[in-house]
Amino acid sequence: MSPRVNGSVLAGRYRLLDTIGIGGMAEVYRAEDTVLDREVAVKVFRPGWDDTAKRRFEAEVRTLAGLSHPGLVPVHDAGTGDDTPFLVMRLVEGRTLREEIAGGPLPVQRVRRLGAELAEALAHVHAQGVVHRDVKPSNILLDAHDRPYLADFGLAHLPGTTRLTRADQMVGTAAYLAPEQVRGTDVDYPSDIYALGLVLLECLTARREYPGSEVEAALARLHRSPAIPEDLPVDLVDLLTSMTASAPDQRPDAAGCARALPGNPADDIRPASSPVAKTAPVEVPRSARMPRKAVLASATALLGAVSVAWVIAPGAQPVNSAPTSSTPPAATSSSTAVLTSTTPPQTAAPVTTSARQPAQAGTATPVPAVPEVARPPAAHAPAGGTDAKKQKDKPQSPGKSKK
């Protein structure tokens, strides 16, 4: 580093305060602009650079000077004429996206918003004929309002211009290279789209899709496509799949990504399984509890052991003294009436009265079936007379027959 930098003042104007970033060819300082009395970021290139590095720096200065977008870090000043070239830019107070991802996966809606804003910035860059070639989390800055800025155009390239690297030389960060960059073929705008797709995927998973050494990470994408979580919204899965397509011509452009990324917020709400409601036991008032006799009647009716009318009114004579076999129609009707009742026994008078009536067609409990030889001849006599006579006669066992 030159004596001018060691003296803490660069170009007689920028007082270097502390280091805020270190790159492959330069260091970035927080500095004070003593002329305009403001803090700025100063990128200072290390001494000993060759002609290629010098031309790359000059290309970066010219590239940034021709770009103006809210998602890009603007350039204030530059010095290229001495042994300590530098670049003065706006100071973005905040953190890098790399530091943000270290805290865990980001919410889907936030990733959508950040991605759409970065895609808009890339669309502007591409419209000016520039390919960034090094889109990665550490080159994306987030300010205090969570706005993203695409930074570090040191590897930017204008398609059709003279290369500053050999045709077979990879340029960029291995983990975010597009397949065509790994193969050493022509690099164009779709390469930035591929890298942005990997960055957004990393935001959602908090893990680098192609880890390992530079060679391992670079070659991995030639053998497998990125693994995109299936539980993401369908439109986002489709978009990330197309952004990271192996063939450059199958990827959307930056403007298309900016339009598609916001999506529909309602689609990002993942329905959680509804927990089973736990209700506390309800204390039933004594007056509203089911009468004990009614409960016994319900159980008796379901079992078919005795007559319902006898349970509700124990003092009453049964309609028929013959043994009561299971009588589904009457038992069902009686149990329903008892189970839905919430009144004390005295309110069930209508039920008791109807059970004690000597003859009411359709309301008395039917006489259980007996063998044909035991049926009385007058089975079709009027209901009232027949029932009255049966109450006076002595009950006859089912096993005996009349002679």
C-alpha positions as CSV (number, residue, x, y, z in Angstrom):
1,M,0.0,0.0,0.0
2,S,1.4,3.4,-0.9
3,P,2.5,6.0,1.6
4,R,-0.4,8.2,0.8
5,V,-2.8,5.5,2.0
6,N,-0.6,4.8,5.1
7,G,-0.9,8.5,5.9
8,S,-4.7,7.9,6.3
9,V,-5.6,10.5,3.6
10,L,-6.1,9.6,0.0
11,A,-5.7,12.1,-2.8
12,G,-5.6,14.9,-0.1
13,R,-9.3,14.5,0.4
14,Y,-10.5,11.1,1.6
15,R,-9.5,10.2,5.2
16,L,-9.5,6.4,5.6
17,L,-11.1,5.3,8.8
18,D,-11.5,1.5,9.0
19,T,-11.6,-1.5,6.7
20,I,-15.1,-2.7,5.9
21,G,-14.3,-5.3,3.2
22,I,-11.4,-7.2,1.6
23,G,-11.5,-8.6,-1.9
24,G,-9.2,-10.4,-4.2
25,M,-7.6,-7.3,-5.7
26,A,-8.7,-4.4,-3.4
27,E,-9.8,-3.4,0.0
28,V,-12.8,-1.3,0.9
29,Y,-12.6,1.4,3.6
30,R,-15.0,3.6,5.4
31,A,-13.7,7.1,4.7
32,E,-14.5,10.8,5.3
33,D,-14.8,13.1,2.4
34,T,-13.2,16.2,4.0
35,V,-14.4,18.4,1.2
36,L,-18.1,17.6,1.3
37,D,-18.1,16.5,4.9
38,R,-19.7,13.1,4.4
39,E,-18.8,9.5,4.8
40,V,-18.1,7.4,1.7
41,A,-16.8,4.0,0.8
42,V,-13.4,4.0,-0.9
43,K,-12.2,0.9,-2.8
44,V,-8.4,0.9,-2.9
45,F,-6.5,-1.4,-5.2
46,R,-3.4,-3.1,-4.0
47,P,-0.1,-2.1,-5.6
48,G,1.7,-4.4,-7.9
49,W,-1.2,-5.0,-10.3
50,D,-0.5,-5.9,-13.9
51,D,-1.8,-4.3,-17.1
52,T,-4.8,-6.7,-17.2
53,A,-5.8,-5.7,-13.7
54,K,-5.4,-2.0,-14.5
55,R,-7.5,-2.3,-17.6
56,R,-10.2,-4.2,-15.6
57,F,-10.3,-1.4,-13.0
58,E,-10.6,1.3,-15.6
59,A,-13.4,-0.8,-17.3
60,E,-15.2,-1.0,-13.9
61,V,-15.0,2.8,-13.4
62,R,-16.4,3.5,-16.9
63,T,-19.1,0.8,-16.4
64,L,-20.3,2.2,-13.1
65,A,-20.2,5.8,-14.4
66,G,-22.7,4.8,-17.1
67,L,-25.1,3.1,-14.7
68,S,-27.7,4.9,-12.6
69,H,-30.3,2.9,-10.8
70,P,-31.6,2.8,-7.2
71,G,-30.4,-0.8,-6.9
72,L,-26.8,0.0,-7.7
73,V,-24.1,1.7,-5.6
74,P,-23.4,5.1,-7.3
75,V,-19.8,6.2,-8.0
76,H,-18.7,9.6,-6.6
77,D,-15.0,9.8,-7.7
78,A,-12.1,7.8,-9.0
79,G,-8.4,8.0,-9.4
80,T,-6.5,5.9,-11.9
81,G,-3.4,8.0,-12.7
82,D,-1.0,6.9,-10.0
83,D,0.3,3.8,-8.2
84,T,-2.8,3.7,-5.9
85,P,-5.9,3.6,-8.0
86,F,-9.1,4.1,-6.0
87,L,-12.8,4.3,-6.5
88,V,-15.1,6.4,-4.3
89,M,-18.7,5.2,-3.9
90,R,-21.7,5.8,-1.7
91,L,-21.4,4.2,1.7
92,V,-24.2,1.7,2.3
93,E,-24.7,1.3,6.0
94,G,-25.9,-2.2,6.7
95,R,-24.7,-5.8,6.0
96,T,-24.2,-8.1,3.1
97,L,-26.7,-10.7,2.0
98,R,-24.1,-13.3,2.9
99,E,-24.3,-12.2,6.6
100,E,-28.1,-12.2,6.5
101,I,-28.3,-15.8,5.2
102,A,-26.0,-16.9,8.0
103,G,-28.9,-16.4,10.4
104,G,-31.1,-18.9,8.6
105,P,-33.6,-19.2,5.8
106,L,-35.4,-16.0,4.8
107,P,-39.2,-15.8,4.6
108,V,-40.6,-16.4,1.1
109,Q,-42.2,-13.0,0.7
110,R,-38.9,-11.3,1.7
111,V,-37.0,-13.4,-0.8
112,R,-39.6,-12.5,-3.5
113,R,-39.2,-8.8,-2.8
114,L,-35.4,-8.8,-2.6
115,G,-35.2,-10.9,-5.8
116,A,-37.6,-8.6,-7.7
117,E,-35.5,-5.5,-6.8
118,L,-32.2,-7.2,-7.7
119,A,-33.8,-8.4,-11.0
120,E,-34.8,-4.8,-11.8
121,A,-31.2,-3.6,-11.1
122,L,-29.9,-6.4,-13.4
123,A,-32.4,-5.5,-16.1
124,H,-31.0,-1.9,-16.1
125,V,-27.4,-3.3,-16.2
126,H,-28.2,-5.5,-19.1
127,A,-30.0,-2.8,-20.9
128,Q,-26.7,-0.8,-20.9
129,G,-25.0,-3.8,-22.4
130,V,-23.2,-5.0,-19.3
131,V,-22.9,-8.5,-17.8
132,H,-22.0,-8.5,-14.1
133,R,-20.5,-12.0,-14.1
134,D,-20.1,-12.2,-10.3
135,V,-23.6,-12.1,-8.8
136,K,-23.3,-13.6,-5.3
137,P,-24.6,-12.9,-1.7
138,S,-21.4,-11.2,-0.6
139,N,-21.7,-8.7,-3.6
140,I,-25.3,-7.7,-2.5
141,L,-25.6,-5.1,0.2
142,L,-28.6,-4.5,2.4
143,D,-29.1,-1.0,3.9
144,A,-31.0,-0.1,7.1
145,H,-34.3,-0.3,5.3
146,D,-33.6,-3.8,3.8
147,R,-33.1,-2.4,0.3
148,P,-30.7,-4.5,-1.8
149,Y,-27.8,-3.0,-3.8
150,L,-25.8,-4.9,-6.4
151,A,-22.1,-4.1,-5.9
152,D,-18.6,-4.9,-7.2
153,F,-18.5,-4.6,-11.0
154,G,-14.9,-5.5,-11.1
155,L,-15.6,-8.5,-13.3
156,A,-18.2,-6.9,-15.4
157,H,-18.0,-7.5,-19.1
158,L,-19.5,-5.9,-22.2
159,P,-20.5,-8.7,-24.7
160,G,-18.7,-8.2,-28.0
161,T,-15.8,-6.3,-26.5
162,T,-12.2,-7.5,-26.0
163,R,-11.8,-10.1,-23.3
164,L,-9.5,-9.4,-20.4
165,T,-9.2,-13.1,-19.7
166,R,-8.4,-16.2,-21.8
167,A,-11.4,-17.9,-23.5
168,D,-10.8,-21.0,-21.4
169,Q,-10.4,-19.2,-18.1
170,M,-13.3,-19.2,-15.6
171,V,-14.2,-15.8,-14.3
172,G,-16.4,-15.4,-11.2
173,T,-17.1,-17.3,-8.0
174,A,-17.2,-21.1,-8.5
175,A,-20.3,-21.7,-6.4
176,Y,-22.4,-19.3,-8.6
177,L,-21.1,-19.9,-12.1
178,A,-23.4,-20.8,-14.9
179,P,-22.8,-24.0,-16.8
180,E,-21.6,-22.0,-19.8
181,Q,-19.0,-20.2,-17.6
182,V,-17.7,-23.6,-16.4
183,R,-17.4,-24.8,-20.0
184,G,-15.6,-21.7,-21.0
185,T,-18.0,-20.7,-23.7
186,D,-19.4,-17.3,-24.4
187,V,-20.9,-15.5,-21.3
188,D,-23.9,-13.3,-21.8
189,Y,-26.9,-11.9,-19.8
190,P,-28.4,-15.4,-19.0
191,S,-25.3,-16.1,-16.9
192,D,-26.4,-13.4,-14.4
193,I,-29.9,-14.9,-14.3
194,Y,-28.5,-18.3,-13.4
195,A,-26.4,-16.8,-10.6
196,L,-29.4,-14.8,-9.3
197,G,-31.4,-18.0,-9.2
198,L,-28.8,-19.7,-7.1
199,V,-28.7,-16.7,-4.7
200,L,-32.4,-16.7,-4.2
201,L,-32.4,-20.5,-3.7
202,E,-29.7,-20.0,-1.0
203,C,-31.8,-17.3,0.7
204,L,-34.7,-19.8,1.0
205,T,-32.6,-22.8,2.2
206,A,-29.7,-21.0,4.0
207,R,-27.3,-23.5,2.3
208,R,-25.1,-23.2,-0.7
209,E,-26.4,-25.4,-3.5
210,Y,-23.0,-26.4,-4.8
211,P,-20.6,-26.5,-1.9
212,G,-17.0,-27.9,-1.9
213,S,-13.8,-26.8,-3.5
214,E,-13.9,-24.5,-6.5
215,V,-13.4,-27.4,-8.9
216,E,-16.1,-29.5,-7.2
217,A,-18.6,-26.7,-7.0
218,A,-18.0,-25.7,-10.6
219,L,-18.3,-29.2,-12.0
220,A,-21.3,-30.2,-9.9
221,R,-23.8,-28.2,-11.9
222,L,-22.7,-30.1,-15.0
223,H,-24.0,-33.3,-13.5
224,R,-27.1,-32.3,-11.6
225,S,-29.7,-29.5,-11.6
226,P,-30.3,-27.5,-8.4
227,A,-32.5,-29.2,-5.8
228,I,-35.5,-26.8,-5.4
229,P,-37.7,-27.5,-2.4
230,E,-41.1,-28.8,-3.4
231,D,-43.0,-27.1,-0.5
232,L,-42.4,-23.7,-2.1
233,P,-45.2,-22.0,-4.0
234,V,-45.7,-23.6,-7.4
235,D,-45.0,-20.4,-9.3
236,L,-41.7,-19.8,-7.4
237,V,-40.6,-23.4,-8.0
238,D,-41.3,-23.0,-11.7
239,L,-39.4,-19.7,-11.9
240,L,-36.3,-20.9,-10.0
241,T,-36.3,-24.0,-12.2
242,S,-36.3,-21.9,-15.4
243,M,-33.7,-19.4,-14.0
244,T,-31.3,-22.2,-13.3
245,A,-31.9,-24.1,-16.5
246,S,-28.8,-25.6,-18.0
247,A,-29.4,-24.1,-21.4
248,P,-29.0,-20.3,-21.4
249,D,-31.8,-19.9,-24.0
250,Q,-34.3,-21.5,-21.6
251,R,-33.8,-18.9,-18.9
252,P,-36.0,-15.8,-18.6
253,D,-34.5,-12.3,-18.9
254,A,-34.1,-10.0,-15.9
255,A,-37.1,-7.9,-16.7
256,G,-39.3,-11.1,-16.8
257,C,-37.9,-12.2,-13.5
258,A,-38.7,-8.9,-11.9
259,R,-42.3,-9.2,-13.1
260,A,-42.7,-12.8,-12.0
261,L,-41.0,-12.8,-8.6
262,P,-43.6,-10.8,-6.6
263,G,-46.2,-13.4,-7.4
264,N,-49.5,-13.6,-5.4
265,P,-48.9,-13.1,-1.6
266,A,-51.9,-15.3,-0.9
267,D,-50.0,-18.3,-2.5
268,D,-47.2,-18.0,0.0
269,I,-49.4,-18.7,3.0
270,R,-48.8,-22.3,3.8
271,P,-51.9,-23.7,5.6
272,A,-51.0,-25.2,8.9
273,S,-52.8,-28.2,10.1
274,S,-55.6,-27.2,12.4
275,P,-55.1,-28.5,15.9
276,V,-57.9,-30.4,17.5
277,A,-59.8,-28.1,19.8
278,K,-59.4,-29.0,23.4
279,T,-62.5,-28.1,25.3
280,A,-62.7,-28.2,29.1
281,P,-65.4,-30.3,30.7
282,V,-68.6,-28.4,31.2
283,E,-70.3,-28.6,34.6
284,V,-74.0,-29.3,33.9
285,P,-76.4,-27.6,36.4
286,R,-78.2,-30.1,38.6
287,S,-81.6,-28.9,37.3
288,A,-80.5,-29.5,33.8
289,R,-79.1,-33.0,34.3
290,M,-80.9,-35.9,32.8
291,P,-83.1,-37.7,35.3
292,R,-81.7,-40.9,36.6
293,K,-84.9,-42.8,35.6
294,A,-84.6,-41.4,32.1
295,V,-81.0,-42.6,31.9
296,L,-82.0,-46.0,33.1
297,A,-84.8,-46.0,30.5
298,S,-82.4,-45.1,27.7
299,A,-80.0,-47.9,28.7
300,T,-82.9,-50.4,29.1
301,A,-84.4,-49.5,25.7
302,L,-81.0,-50.0,24.0
303,L,-80.5,-53.4,25.6
304,G,-84.1,-54.4,25.0
305,A,-84.4,-56.0,28.5
306,V,-87.6,-54.3,29.7
307,S,-90.4,-52.0,28.6
308,V,-89.6,-48.3,28.4
309,A,-93.0,-47.4,29.9
310,W,-92.3,-49.5,33.0
311,V,-89.0,-47.7,33.6
312,I,-90.5,-44.2,33.4
313,A,-93.6,-45.1,35.4
314,P,-92.7,-48.1,37.7
315,G,-96.2,-48.2,39.2
316,A,-98.0,-48.8,35.9
317,Q,-99.0,-52.2,34.6
318,P,-97.3,-53.3,31.5
319,V,-99.3,-53.2,28.3
320,N,-98.7,-56.9,27.8
321,S,-97.4,-59.3,30.4
322,A,-95.8,-61.5,27.8
323,P,-92.0,-61.5,27.8
324,T,-90.8,-58.5,25.8
325,S,-88.3,-59.6,23.2
326,S,-86.2,-57.0,21.3
327,T,-88.6,-54.6,19.6
328,P,-86.4,-52.2,17.5
329,P,-89.0,-49.7,16.4
330,A,-90.4,-48.9,19.8
331,A,-87.0,-49.0,21.5
332,T,-85.5,-46.6,19.0
333,S,-88.4,-44.1,19.4
334,S,-88.3,-44.3,23.2
335,S,-84.5,-43.9,23.5
336,T,-84.6,-40.9,21.2
337,A,-87.2,-39.2,23.3
338,V,-85.3,-39.8,26.5
339,L,-81.9,-38.8,25.3
340,T,-83.1,-35.4,24.0
341,S,-85.0,-34.6,27.2
342,T,-83.3,-32.2,29.7
343,T,-86.3,-31.7,32.0
344,P,-87.1,-33.4,35.4
345,P,-89.2,-36.5,35.5
346,Q,-92.5,-34.7,36.1
347,T,-92.2,-33.0,32.7
348,A,-92.2,-36.3,31.0
349,A,-95.9,-36.8,31.7
350,P,-97.0,-37.0,28.1
351,V,-94.7,-40.0,27.6
352,T,-95.9,-41.8,30.7
353,T,-99.6,-41.1,29.9
354,S,-99.3,-42.5,26.4
355,A,-97.5,-45.6,27.8
356,R,-100.3,-46.2,30.3
357,Q,-103.2,-45.8,27.9
358,P,-104.9,-49.1,27.4
359,A,-105.4,-48.8,23.6
360,Q,-103.8,-46.2,21.3
361,A,-103.0,-47.6,17.9
362,G,-99.4,-46.8,16.9
363,T,-98.4,-45.7,20.4
364,A,-98.6,-48.9,22.5
365,T,-95.5,-51.2,22.5
366,P,-96.2,-53.9,20.0
367,V,-96.7,-57.5,21.3
368,P,-93.7,-59.6,20.5
369,A,-94.1,-62.2,17.8
370,V,-95.2,-65.7,18.9
371,P,-95.5,-69.0,16.9
372,E,-98.4,-69.1,14.5
373,V,-100.2,-71.7,16.5
374,A,-100.3,-69.5,19.5
375,R,-101.9,-66.4,17.7
376,P,-105.5,-65.7,18.9
377,P,-108.1,-65.9,16.2
378,A,-109.2,-62.3,16.7
379,A,-105.9,-60.7,16.0
380,H,-107.5,-58.1,13.7
381,A,-110.2,-57.0,16.2
382,P,-110.4,-53.3,17.1
383,A,-107.4,-52.3,19.1
384,G,-109.3,-51.0,22.1
385,G,-111.5,-54.1,22.8
386,T,-108.7,-56.6,22.3
387,D,-106.2,-54.8,24.6
388,A,-108.8,-54.4,27.3
389,K,-109.7,-58.1,27.2
390,K,-106.0,-59.1,27.3
391,Q,-105.5,-57.1,30.5
392,K,-108.3,-59.1,32.2
393,D,-107.1,-62.5,31.0
394,K,-104.4,-64.4,32.7
395,P,-101.2,-64.1,30.8
396,Q,-100.4,-67.2,28.7
397,S,-96.9,-68.6,28.4
398,P,-95.6,-68.4,24.9
399,G,-94.7,-72.1,24.9
400,K,-98.4,-73.2,25.5
401,S,-101.0,-73.3,22.8
402,K,-104.8,-73.2,23.1
403,K,-106.7,-76.4,22.8
